[in-house]
Amino acid sequence: MKQWRPGRDRRAVRVASPAPSGSGPERPGVVVLGGGIAGLAAATGLAERGVEVTVLEAQPQLGGRVRAWRTDDGRTMSRGFHAFFRQYYNLRSLLRRADPELSSLVPVADYPLTLADGPTDSFARIPRTPPWSILGFVAVSPTFRARDLLRVDVGRALGLLRVSFPRTFQELDGVSAADVLDQLRFPQQARHLALEVFARSFFADPHEFSGGELLAMFHTYFLGSAEGLLFDVPREDYDTALWAPLARYLTGLGVDIRCGVTASAVEPTGTGVRVVSSDGEIRADAAVLALDTAALQSVVDASPGLGDATWRSRIARLRIAPAFGVGRRWLGRPQPDLPDFLGTSGYGPLDNISRLDAFEDGAAAWADRNGGAVVEVHGYALPSPEGVRERLWAEAERVHPPLAGAPIIAEEWLVEQDCPLVDTSPWLDRPTVATPDPRIVLAGDLVRCDLPVALMERAATTGWEAANRLLAGWGRRGHDLWSPPTRGLLAR
């Protein structure tokens, strides 16, 4: 009988849930702090095994950094474009709870990346199975010129095929993404286009971003996984397409979801935990801290009984990535020649442009009614948010001149600074799902994970892992997970 797999990659790795090793209450209770992807994954994993779950989310909507909300006149806004890659096995497993066929996701035909005064690369017709994926890309890419490739350090380049996770994360302690490219003697043009674009998707400057994380991305998207670099996007705003259906599923399991509620402290008690929140005090058997960096540090600082000195120091040292900006305009002129998504490099603070009416039903309906388009610009790792709004749109017009002069019917703008900085500090110093207290677990993309996953997928994976850890301690079966291959093609 053919074994089921979550995608097309035959080398994808099944990660078995931990064996049950303890016992607990007949119906344990858990408070999940944070209703983003990590918190929702943890809540799902627990509720499906009979645990009584309460989710506290500070924002009015679920989704965390992938939430969406309505403006006063009914339009929708979010914190920016997110790509749902085919390698996001554990995130997709979460979404399938409410949408078994993933009908809420639609494919984006291409992922073009354009360099200022340079070429544009495409991933649409490149083989997806390694090593043919990287060989095919190099063969057709206008960025990789033969004379530049002659300068590449071949020995180090072959080392990209010998990665093994989590060992590779630790081996590159103190080495930045920029350092890795320097050591490879990577072509400057390719460096600015294909590689810095990926590093900046972590909201980080390549000189501060972890070299181990960069190699994990090379491995996951180019060198190790057969899922390729193309991705899907929701066919409607995040809340309508993803989180509202999942909330209905969780409510059906008995989960108590409280939005607009902030948790300020968590204290272990004799038999469980006490959570202090804006909705009052909540007592439970355990808690999942699925918070962003600043909120986690605030809760830990206000909870002197939480963890030990070493662990608390580790949490306090976590860093926040530079600010990012997102601008969205509802334009009175169609933009049919603008790609669904376009990555950019060399255009000042502009990192990408997306055209929402190309894939979101609500945006498409608005564009049809008004004879226009809905366009979004993104700037990551901003040195300063001052003047960025105007600069982003000016650079967008430079990339796509038809944007210039298009009537602006409505506009939204936001600047946020709450993403974790995955920096070059020692990998082993990063906090893990487990904490010194078995009643307290962490989840989120700031949490260390042994698998080559990142961003939304790391949030989902650690959320499932947090649930599994609590379940195992109560003698209950957890949930199996999946990962892209954890070893390179030439790894011993």
LOMARFI-734435 format. One line per 4 residues: their letters; for each residue x, y, z of C-alpha. Coordinates in Angstrom, 3 decimals, padded with zeros to 6 digits. Example, Ala and Ser with C-alpha at 12.3 -4.5 7.8 and 13.67 -1.06 7.14 Angstrom:
BEGIN
as	012.300/-004.500/007.800 | 013.670/-001.060/007.140
***
This chain:
BEGIN
mkqw	000.000/000.000/000.000 | 001.408/003.376/-001.003 | 002.230/005.586/001.974 | 000.369/008.900/002.156
rpgr	002.512/011.995/001.858 | 001.579/015.640/002.352 | 002.982/016.769/-001.029 | 004.876/015.566/-004.066
drra	008.281/015.212/-002.367 | 009.075/011.535/-001.821 | 011.914/012.510/000.536 | 009.653/014.468/002.902
vrva	010.238/013.329/006.471 | 007.501/012.105/008.799 | 008.182/013.174/012.388 | 006.370/010.861/014.793
spap	004.692/012.372/017.829 | 006.440/011.655/021.144 | 005.423/008.514/022.984 | 003.008/009.113/025.879
sgsg	005.060/009.022/029.070 | 002.930/010.191/031.958 | -000.590/010.661/033.238 | -002.813/013.594/033.942
perp	-006.330/014.800/034.694 | -009.266/013.199/032.933 | -009.920/016.473/031.093 | -006.921/018.788/031.373
gvvv	-007.314/022.501/030.860 | -004.856/024.699/028.934 | -004.738/028.439/028.326 | -003.156/029.392/025.006
lggg	-001.740/032.916/025.006 | -001.848/034.160/021.425 | -004.269/033.463/018.588 | -001.773/033.523/015.750
iagl	-000.719/030.506/013.726 | 001.304/028.962/016.560 | -001.453/029.400/019.123 | -004.126/028.077/016.776
aaat	-002.029/025.005/015.947 | -001.473/024.322/019.658 | -005.167/024.807/020.417 | -006.143/022.454/017.601
glae	-003.685/019.768/018.649 | -004.910/019.892/022.248 | -008.644/020.180/021.607 | -008.614/017.239/019.210
rgve	-007.312/015.079/022.069 | -009.998/016.090/024.530 | -008.238/018.969/026.297 | -010.290/021.961/027.451
vtvl	-008.703/024.966/025.721 | -009.061/028.722/026.180 | -007.384/030.984/023.607 | -006.547/034.583/024.559
eaqp	-005.770/036.916/021.640 | -004.978/040.586/022.239 | -006.139/041.722/018.794 | -009.803/041.847/017.730
qlgg	-009.096/039.133/015.122 | -007.291/035.808/015.012 | -004.272/035.231/012.792 | -001.519/037.114/014.598
rvra	000.849/038.586/012.048 | -001.300/037.009/009.304 | -004.550/038.608/010.405 | -006.892/040.801/008.364
wrtd	-009.488/043.360/009.367 | -012.136/045.583/007.821 | -011.845/049.332/007.490 | -014.742/051.631/008.393
dgrt	-016.084/051.563/004.824 | -015.902/047.773/004.477 | -012.610/047.347/002.640 | -010.094/044.835/004.034
msrg	-006.546/045.475/005.185 | -003.797/043.215/006.495 | -000.172/043.296/007.564 | 000.949/042.351/004.086
fhaf	001.346/039.603/001.535 | 002.198/036.059/002.670 | 003.201/033.170/000.412 | 001.846/029.733/001.364
frqy	004.594/027.506/-000.024 | 003.899/023.855/-000.836 | 006.562/022.864/001.751 | 004.421/024.289/004.556
ynlr	003.135/020.835/005.446 | 002.177/021.504/009.065 | 000.507/024.839/008.343 | -001.477/023.199/005.569
sllr	-002.450/020.406/007.935 | -003.859/023.041/010.299 | -005.815/024.733/007.498 | -007.207/021.391/006.342
radp	-009.089/021.052/009.633 | -011.612/023.576/008.316 | -010.896/023.202/004.591 | -009.946/019.585/003.760
elss	-009.328/020.298/000.064 | -007.538/023.603/000.696 | -010.009/025.212/-001.678 | -009.333/028.546/000.020
lvpv	-005.845/028.629/-001.562 | -005.125/029.404/-005.213 | -001.768/029.031/-007.002 | 000.289/031.990/-008.126
adyp	001.602/031.254/-011.606 | 005.052/032.778/-011.143 | 007.378/034.428/-008.649 | 009.336/036.942/-010.756
ltla	012.239/038.784/-009.136 | 013.527/041.936/-010.790 | 016.785/043.791/-010.216 | 016.998/047.548/-010.746
dgpt	018.752/048.211/-014.057 | 019.167/044.461/-014.419 | 017.362/041.277/-015.442 | 014.183/039.672/-014.169
dsfa	014.166/036.031/-013.092 | 011.231/033.636/-013.301 | 010.551/030.336/-011.548 | 007.522/029.277/-013.583
ripr	009.160/026.754/-015.916 | 011.974/025.447/-013.736 | 012.011/021.753/-012.708 | 010.929/021.230/-009.130
tppw	012.984/018.160/-008.222 | 016.575/018.695/-007.012 | 019.236/018.786/-008.306 | 017.468/019.583/-011.595
silg	015.739/022.543/-009.941 | 018.936/024.487/-009.255 | 020.607/023.309/-012.471 | 017.569/024.373/-014.479
fvav	017.429/027.741/-012.775 | 021.110/028.460/-013.388 | 020.763/027.348/-017.022 | 017.921/029.736/-017.879
sptf	018.480/032.577/-015.419 | 019.765/035.832/-016.940 | 021.217/036.669/-013.520 | 023.767/033.826/-013.431
rard	026.354/034.692/-016.076 | 028.987/032.121/-017.005 | 031.921/034.405/-016.197 | 030.483/035.085/-012.747
llrv	029.946/031.413/-011.990 | 033.637/030.747/-012.655 | 034.461/032.770/-009.549 | 032.221/030.726/-007.232
dvgr	034.026/028.610/-004.618 | 032.994/025.177/-005.916 | 033.993/023.355/-002.739 | 031.830/025.543/-000.553
algl	029.017/025.411/-003.102 | 029.011/021.607/-002.921 | 028.783/022.000/000.837 | 025.256/023.304/000.267
lrvs	024.345/019.751/-000.727 | 025.829/018.299/002.475 | 023.697/020.165/004.982 | 022.099/018.240/007.810
fprt	019.595/019.779/010.209 | 019.707/020.683/013.019 | 023.530/020.291/012.929 | 023.955/022.920/010.190
fqel	022.114/025.539/012.266 | 024.644/025.126/015.056 | 027.713/024.896/012.803 | 027.036/028.391/011.482
dgvs	026.777/030.148/014.850 | 028.121/033.670/014.446 | 028.014/033.516/010.639 | 025.608/035.877/008.888
aadv	023.808/035.375/005.592 | 026.106/038.008/004.076 | 029.135/036.066/005.373 | 027.866/032.884/003.689
ldql	027.553/034.662/000.339 | 031.013/036.175/000.743 | 032.528/032.762/001.457 | 030.837/031.303/-001.616
rfpq	032.122/034.227/-003.718 | 028.597/034.411/-004.997 | 027.984/036.604/-008.086 | 027.119/040.107/-006.936
qarh	024.162/040.464/-009.298 | 022.665/037.147/-008.181 | 023.336/038.047/-004.562 | 021.308/041.247/-004.760
lale	018.443/039.614/-006.610 | 017.632/036.051/-005.643 | 019.353/035.822/-002.266 | 018.989/039.112/-000.423
vfar	015.319/039.059/-001.393 | 014.938/035.830/000.588 | 016.956/037.037/003.573 | 014.874/040.186/003.806
sffa	011.670/038.122/003.836 | 012.713/037.471/007.460 | 012.517/041.250/008.019 | 016.269/041.280/008.565
dphe	019.329/042.819/007.003 | 021.535/040.054/005.494 | 024.421/041.145/007.750 | 022.356/040.322/010.857
fsgg	020.383/037.367/009.532 | 021.565/033.867/010.467 | 023.704/032.093/007.867 | 022.301/028.765/009.056
ella	018.775/029.962/008.331 | 019.860/031.085/004.859 | 021.275/027.618/004.103 | 018.034/026.095/005.364
mfht	016.160/028.224/002.827 | 018.509/027.217/-000.003 | 017.942/023.608/000.981 | 014.170/023.858/001.387
yflg	013.419/025.768/-001.803 | 016.246/024.931/-004.228 | 018.477/022.052/-003.216 | 016.572/019.630/-001.017
saeg	012.819/019.710/-001.578 | 010.862/018.657/-004.655 | 008.023/021.077/-003.891 | 009.774/023.947/-005.714
llfd	009.558/027.688/-005.125 | 006.048/028.404/-006.380 | 003.322/028.976/-003.836 | -000.371/029.515/-003.154
vpre	-002.255/032.459/-001.700 | -005.701/032.756/-000.085 | -008.520/033.491/-002.497 | -010.011/035.922/000.023
dydt	-008.732/038.060/002.894 | -006.993/036.049/005.628 | -009.840/036.202/008.117 | -012.555/035.194/005.648
alwa	-010.519/032.477/003.947 | -008.538/030.978/006.833 | -009.118/032.028/010.412 | -012.893/032.457/010.632
plar	-013.476/028.892/009.305 | -010.800/027.519/011.663 | -012.394/029.395/014.580 | -015.717/027.724/013.776
yltg	-013.984/024.340/013.749 | -012.325/025.000/017.111 | -015.529/026.317/018.655 | -017.164/023.076/017.578
lgvd	-014.519/021.233/019.609 | -015.401/023.318/022.660 | -012.511/025.790/022.467 | -013.214/029.112/024.199
ircg	-011.775/031.836/021.914 | -011.498/035.295/023.462 | -010.293/038.053/021.140 | -009.408/041.483/022.470
vtas	-008.067/039.936/025.685 | -004.489/040.601/026.814 | -002.580/038.293/029.153 | -000.184/040.119/031.484
avep	001.285/037.364/033.686 | 001.465/033.587/034.093 | 002.328/032.046/037.438 | 002.733/028.354/038.291
tgtg	000.553/027.240/041.186 | 000.620/024.075/043.249 | -001.276/022.036/040.680 | -001.290/024.137/037.526
vrvv	-000.995/027.730/036.344 | -002.711/031.041/036.978 | -003.076/033.427/034.050 | -003.742/037.096/034.753
ssdg	-005.570/038.735/031.864 | -007.699/041.763/031.027 | -010.634/039.331/031.169 | -009.861/038.284/034.731
eira	-007.883/035.457/036.294 | -007.916/032.035/034.610 | -006.679/028.837/036.234 | -005.670/025.794/034.221
daav	-003.370/022.781/034.256 | -000.906/024.277/031.747 | -000.262/027.211/029.425 | 001.086/027.671/025.918
lald	002.917/030.979/025.398 | 002.458/031.648/021.680 | 003.294/035.351/021.827 | 005.455/037.690/019.794
taal	008.838/038.627/021.217 | 007.894/041.806/023.073 | 004.706/040.313/024.533 | 006.558/037.186/025.666
qsvv	009.254/039.253/027.342 | 006.625/041.388/029.059 | 004.754/038.360/030.419 | 007.966/036.692/031.616
dasp	009.161/039.916/033.255 | 005.840/040.218/035.102 | 005.895/036.556/036.193 | 008.781/036.062/038.648
glgd	007.865/032.428/039.266 | 008.159/031.495/035.599 | 011.209/029.406/034.631 | 014.691/029.666/036.089
atwr	017.331/032.401/035.845 | 019.041/030.917/032.779 | 015.797/030.556/030.867 | 014.563/034.020/031.811
sria	017.873/035.509/030.670 | 017.525/033.693/027.356 | 014.062/035.180/026.824 | 015.284/038.664/027.762
rlri	018.064/038.481/025.132 | 015.674/037.852/022.241 | 015.815/040.593/019.635 | 013.139/042.174/017.487
apaf	013.692/042.676/013.746 | 013.674/046.174/012.226 | 010.357/047.743/011.288 | 008.531/046.958/008.081
gvgr	005.990/048.979/006.124 | 002.919/047.954/004.126 | 000.970/050.281/001.858 | -002.233/049.377/000.040
rwlg	-004.003/051.487/-002.559 | -007.357/051.090/-004.214 | -006.747/052.611/-007.647 | -009.205/053.881/-010.235
rpqp	-007.268/052.408/-013.140 | -006.697/048.687/-013.958 | -003.141/047.314/-013.834 | -003.433/044.156/-015.974
dlpd	000.285/043.943/-016.782 | 001.403/044.024/-013.140 | 002.267/040.487/-011.944 | 000.302/038.969/-009.073
flgt	003.500/039.202/-007.049 | 006.806/040.814/-007.976 | 009.949/040.704/-005.846 | 012.361/043.600/-006.249
sgyg	015.964/044.437/-005.402 | 017.809/047.707/-005.814 | 014.676/049.841/-005.607 | 015.439/051.556/-002.325
pldn	013.222/050.294/000.517 | 010.827/048.470/-001.857 | 010.998/044.684/-001.510 | 007.913/043.565/-003.415
isrl	004.646/044.557/-005.051 | 001.471/042.490/-005.105 | -001.813/042.973/-006.996 | -004.571/041.677/-004.770
dafe	-007.343/041.871/-007.357 | -005.479/039.145/-009.283 | -006.250/036.511/-006.644 | -008.500/037.833/-003.823
dgaa	-012.199/037.593/-004.668 | -013.139/040.629/-002.597 | -010.445/042.791/-004.161 | -011.378/041.535/-007.631
awad	-015.037/042.427/-007.029 | -014.032/045.930/-005.907 | -011.798/046.328/-008.979 | -014.625/045.239/-011.290
rngg	-017.111/047.643/-009.713 | -014.710/050.580/-009.852 | -012.762/049.816/-013.007 | -009.515/049.746/-011.048
avve	-007.008/047.652/-009.135 | -005.895/046.925/-005.557 | -002.113/047.149/-005.215 | 000.142/046.611/-002.213
vhgy	003.785/047.560/-001.618 | 006.101/046.145/001.049 | 009.338/047.354/002.592 | 011.225/045.081/005.022
alps	014.016/045.813/007.504 | 013.546/049.577/007.277 | 016.470/051.569/008.738 | 013.903/054.267/009.562
pegv	010.177/054.527/008.733 | 010.465/058.258/008.098 | 009.400/059.126/004.536 | 009.131/055.458/003.559
rerl	005.482/055.625/002.527 | 006.123/058.055/-000.318 | 009.392/056.375/-001.265 | 007.805/052.932/-001.569
waea	005.161/054.169/-003.979 | 007.690/056.203/-005.968 | 009.853/053.099/-006.400 | 006.780/051.039/-007.307
ervh	006.041/053.500/-010.099 | 009.636/053.163/-011.230 | 009.184/049.390/-011.413 | 005.761/049.616/-013.059
ppla	005.238/053.046/-014.695 | 001.459/052.533/-015.319 | 000.959/053.015/-011.572 | 001.953/056.680/-011.949
gapi	-001.029/058.972/-012.179 | -003.603/056.259/-011.412 | -006.441/057.830/-009.357 | -006.169/056.879/-005.677
iaee	-009.675/056.100/-004.426 | -008.572/054.846/-001.002 | -005.317/054.138/000.787 | -004.078/052.350/003.902
wlve	-000.614/052.437/005.463 | 000.951/050.722/008.455 | 004.361/050.322/010.038 | 004.973/047.494/012.514
qdcp	007.973/046.223/014.442 | 007.140/042.957/016.164 | 008.848/040.174/014.168 | 011.617/038.105/015.784
lvdt	015.155/038.701/014.566 | 016.700/035.357/013.618 | 020.233/036.592/014.152 | 023.722/035.080/014.364
spwl	023.637/034.403/018.102 | 024.305/030.788/019.208 | 021.616/028.444/017.969 | 021.518/026.533/021.253
drpt	020.732/029.758/023.135 | 017.410/030.172/021.381 | 014.402/029.182/023.484 | 012.783/025.833/022.744
vatp	009.217/024.578/023.014 | 010.139/023.030/026.378 | 010.767/025.293/029.361 | 012.089/024.510/032.869
dpri	008.477/023.993/033.985 | 006.628/021.101/032.263 | 003.361/023.025/032.648 | 004.622/025.871/030.444
vlag	005.528/025.486/026.757 | 006.441/027.996/024.048 | 005.358/028.196/020.414 | 006.002/030.577/017.537
dlvr	008.507/031.484/014.864 | 010.855/032.828/017.555 | 011.197/029.290/018.959 | 014.106/027.003/018.056
cdlp	013.104/024.110/015.818 | 015.294/021.207/014.684 | 013.636/021.040/011.256 | 014.466/023.188/008.174
valm	011.270/025.241/008.452 | 010.753/028.966/008.921 | 008.266/031.814/009.209 | 004.619/030.641/009.121
eraa	005.650/026.985/008.932 | 007.886/027.277/011.989 | 005.008/028.894/013.861 | 002.661/026.051/012.915
ttgw	005.258/023.345/013.587 | 006.160/024.599/017.051 | 002.471/025.029/017.859 | 001.865/021.348/017.101
eaan	005.038/020.455/019.039 | 003.821/022.411/022.062 | 000.543/020.485/022.052 | 002.391/017.184/021.607
rlla	004.650/017.861/024.569 | 001.767/018.548/026.924 | -000.242/015.608/025.594 | 002.649/013.170/026.052
gwgr	003.057/014.294/029.664 | -000.598/013.464/030.261 | -000.291/010.034/028.653 | -002.080/011.066/025.449
rghd	-001.184/010.485/021.834 | -000.051/013.546/019.900 | 000.045/014.434/016.216 | 002.605/013.330/013.643
lwsp	004.320/016.156/011.757 | 006.081/016.442/008.399 | 009.237/018.213/007.293 | 011.082/018.843/004.049
ptrg	014.125/016.539/003.803 | 016.426/017.195/006.746 | 019.608/016.244/004.857 | 021.173/017.476/001.633
llar	021.552/015.232/-001.402 | 025.263/014.620/-000.643 | 024.993/014.452/003.153 | 026.560/011.404/004.728
***
